[in-house]
Amino acid sequence: MNTKTIALLVSLCALLPVALICATDLQHDRVLLKEGFNRGAETGLAKTLLAHRNISLAKGAGPDRSNAIRVAYVGYDRGSQRVVLRYPLRAKVDQATISFDVCFEKDFQWTLGGKLHGLGPKRPVTGGKERRPDGWSARTVFKPKGYCATYLYDQDKSKTYGVGQKSDKPVFVAGRWHHVTLQVSLNDPGRSNGWSRILIDNQEVIKSENVEFRGSGERETLIQQFLFSTFHGGHTPNWTPVDRKGNPTTVYAYFDNFIITEGIQ
């Protein structure tokens, strides 16, 4: 090995830590939101969620025995009480990935289904409200027997509620932790080239393509909010969890390790 080769290797080795640091910083910059509940209610998202009457801190209940949160699904005549909160992300982006862990308790009732969390713009459209060019939303839903589906509010004004695809087989098992990933890629304004994908336990189960999420291109239409959204419903009693006598009851699920990153991860 000649002197020039040795000098080159030394130079590259000197630059390697800098490159690794830069790569680490870049990866960190892509994290738009992260919450594992291990500081209790001290941090922003945890503080916001734990202020809700149906959410409590479950110490040591997470999949790795860390802290998690427990959500109460309180049954009433329209499914279960809505546990819905919005939280801003660090940046506005056109592609993002949200992942989290969920464990539905062993006696959880799927009924006709319900909502799970997702992503939205500044002014999301949900709840059967009229479609708007600057509004959309992308969430996951649970279905009877543990199936799941995408639940998308797009620009199709002929639809009243969200649309999407259902998994080919059940993917959720009550009493077991699952890792849920929802990827969203917005469309170019005026085109139906957006898409979303759901992975359960790192396996793709649904991909919804040719989606026109937004009808305009201003920055307010970009992905910029975490939609914490979970409940049974539906707007009729057949969505409601009930006890043996047929009266509305309360069931529970645990959540942990929320991470939202820019891009498709």
C-alpha positions in Angstrom: 0.0 0.0 0.0 1.6 3.3 -1.1 1.7 6.5 0.8 -1.1 8.2 -1.2 -3.4 5.3 -0.6 -2.7 5.4 3.2 -3.3 9.2 3.3 -6.6 8.8 1.4 -7.8 6.1 3.9 -6.9 8.3 6.9 -8.8 11.2 5.4 -11.9 9.0 4.8 -11.7 7.7 8.4 -11.5 11.2 9.7 -14.7 12.1 7.8 -16.6 9.0 8.8 -17.8 10.2 12.2 -19.0 13.5 10.6 -20.9 11.6 8.0 -22.5 9.4 10.6 -23.4 12.5 12.7 -24.9 14.2 9.6 -27.0 11.0 8.8 -28.2 10.8 12.4 -29.2 14.5 12.4 -31.0 14.1 9.1 -32.9 11.1 10.5 -33.8 13.1 13.6 -35.0 16.0 11.5 -37.5 13.6 9.8 -39.2 12.8 13.1 -42.3 15.0 13.3 -43.7 13.6 16.5 -42.6 10.9 19.0 -44.2 9.9 22.3 -43.6 6.8 24.5 -45.3 8.1 27.7 -42.2 7.3 29.9 -42.2 10.8 31.3 -45.8 10.6 32.4 -47.8 13.7 31.6 -44.7 16.0 31.3 -44.3 16.2 27.6 -46.6 17.9 25.1 -48.5 15.1 23.5 -48.7 13.0 26.6 -50.0 16.0 28.6 -52.6 16.7 26.0 -53.8 13.1 25.8 -53.8 12.4 29.5 -56.0 15.4 30.1 -58.8 13.6 28.4 -61.3 11.9 30.8 -61.2 8.6 28.8 -57.4 8.3 28.8 -55.2 7.2 31.7 -51.5 6.4 32.2 -50.8 2.6 32.4 -47.5 2.3 34.1 -45.4 -0.7 32.9 -48.2 -1.9 30.6 -46.5 -1.3 27.3 -45.2 -4.0 25.0 -41.7 -3.6 26.4 -43.0 -3.1 29.9 -42.6 0.7 29.6 -45.5 3.1 30.2 -48.5 3.1 27.9 -51.9 4.8 27.9 -55.2 3.1 28.4 -58.3 4.3 26.5 -61.8 3.7 27.8 -64.4 3.0 25.1 -67.6 4.0 27.0 -70.6 2.6 25.2 -73.7 4.8 24.4 -76.4 4.9 21.8 -74.0 5.8 18.9 -71.2 3.4 19.6 -68.7 4.6 22.2 -67.8 8.0 23.4 -65.5 9.8 20.9 -61.9 10.1 22.0 -60.7 12.6 19.4 -57.8 15.0 19.7 -55.6 16.8 17.2 -51.9 17.6 17.7 -49.7 19.7 15.4 -46.6 18.2 13.8 -43.1 19.8 13.6 -43.4 20.4 9.8 -45.8 20.4 6.9 -45.0 17.6 4.5 -46.5 15.8 1.5 -45.5 12.3 2.7 -45.6 10.9 6.2 -45.6 7.6 8.1 -47.4 7.1 11.5 -46.8 4.0 13.6 -47.9 3.0 17.0 -48.5 -0.1 19.1 -52.0 -1.2 20.2 -53.4 -3.9 22.4 -57.1 -4.4 22.6 -58.0 -6.0 25.9 -59.2 -9.7 25.8 -62.8 -8.8 26.2 -62.7 -6.0 23.7 -65.8 -6.0 21.4 -65.3 -5.1 17.7 -69.1 -4.6 17.2 -69.4 -3.1 13.7 -66.1 -1.4 13.9 -64.5 1.8 14.9 -61.7 4.4 14.3 -58.0 4.4 14.9 -55.5 7.2 14.5 -54.1 8.9 11.4 -53.0 12.1 9.7 -54.6 15.3 8.4 -54.1 18.8 7.1 -54.8 22.1 8.9 -58.5 21.6 8.6 -59.3 17.9 8.3 -62.6 16.6 7.1 -64.1 13.8 9.3 -67.5 12.8 10.8 -69.5 12.8 7.6 -68.8 16.5 7.0 -68.9 17.9 3.4 -65.8 17.5 1.4 -63.7 20.6 0.7 -60.7 21.2 -1.6 -58.5 22.1 1.4 -59.7 19.2 3.6 -59.1 15.5 3.8 -58.1 12.9 6.4 -56.4 9.4 6.5 -57.1 7.0 9.3 -57.2 3.3 10.1 -60.3 1.6 11.3 -60.9 -1.7 13.1 -63.7 -4.0 11.8 -65.7 -7.0 13.0 -63.6 -10.1 13.9 -60.4 -8.0 14.0 -60.2 -7.0 10.3 -58.9 -3.5 9.5 -59.4 -1.0 6.7 -58.2 2.3 5.4 -60.6 5.2 6.1 -60.0 8.1 3.8 -61.9 11.4 3.3 -60.9 12.4 -0.3 -62.4 14.7 -2.9 -65.3 12.4 -4.0 -68.3 14.6 -3.2 -70.7 11.7 -4.0 -69.5 10.1 -0.7 -70.8 11.1 2.7 -68.3 9.1 4.9 -64.7 7.9 4.5 -63.8 5.3 1.9 -61.1 2.7 1.6 -60.2 -1.0 1.4 -60.6 -3.8 4.0 -57.9 -6.3 4.8 -58.2 -9.8 3.3 -58.2 -11.5 6.7 -58.4 -10.6 10.4 -55.2 -8.8 11.6 -56.0 -7.9 15.2 -56.2 -10.4 18.0 -57.7 -9.1 21.3 -55.2 -9.4 24.2 -52.1 -9.2 21.9 -49.9 -6.3 21.1 -49.8 -5.2 17.4 -47.7 -2.7 15.6 -49.7 -0.5 13.2 -48.1 1.6 10.4 -50.0 4.0 8.2 -48.2 5.6 5.2 -49.7 8.6 3.4 -48.5 10.1 0.1 -50.6 13.1 -0.9 -51.7 13.7 -4.5 -50.5 16.5 -6.7 -53.4 19.1 -6.9 -55.8 18.2 -9.7 -54.6 14.6 -9.9 -55.6 11.3 -8.3 -52.1 10.1 -7.7 -52.1 9.9 -3.9 -52.0 6.7 -2.0 -52.0 5.2 1.5 -50.8 1.9 2.9 -51.4 0.0 6.1 -48.9 -2.5 7.6 -49.8 -4.6 10.6 -46.8 -6.1 12.4 -44.6 -5.0 9.5 -46.7 -6.9 6.9 -48.6 -4.9 4.2 -52.3 -5.7 4.5 -53.9 -2.8 2.5 -52.9 -0.3 -0.2 -55.3 2.3 -1.4 -54.1 3.9 -4.7 -55.3 6.6 -7.1 -56.5 8.8 -4.2 -57.3 12.5 -4.6 -56.8 13.6 -1.0 -56.7 17.3 -1.6 -58.3 19.5 -4.3 -56.0 22.5 -3.9 -52.3 23.0 -3.4 -51.8 25.6 -0.6 -49.6 24.7 2.4 -52.7 24.3 4.6 -53.4 21.1 2.6 -50.1 19.4 3.5 -49.9 16.7 6.2 -49.5 18.7 9.5 -51.7 17.2 12.2 -51.7 14.0 14.2 -55.3 12.8 14.4 -55.7 10.8 17.7 -59.1 9.3 17.0 -60.5 6.1 18.5 -64.0 5.0 19.2 -66.8 2.7 18.1 -69.1 4.1 15.5 -71.1 4.7 13.6 -74.2 6.5 14.7 -76.6 3.7 15.8 -76.8 1.4 18.8 -75.5 -1.7 16.8 -72.0 -0.1 17.0 -72.2 -0.1 20.8 -70.2 -2.5 23.1 -72.8 -4.1 25.5 -72.8 -6.4 28.5 -74.7 -9.7 28.8 -78.0 -7.9 29.4 -77.6 -5.8 26.3 -76.8 -2.6 28.1 -73.9 -0.3 27.0 -70.6 -1.2 28.6 -67.0 0.0 28.6 -64.1 -1.8 27.0 -60.4 -0.9 26.8 -57.4 -0.7 24.6 -53.7 0.3 25.3 -51.5 2.4 23.0 -47.8 3.1 23.0 -44.8 4.3 21.0 -46.4 6.8 18.6 -43.9 7.9 16.0 -44.6 10.1 13.0 -41.9 10.7 10.4 -41.6 12.6 7.2 -41.6 10.4 4.1 -42.4 6.7 3.6 -40.6 4.6 6.3 
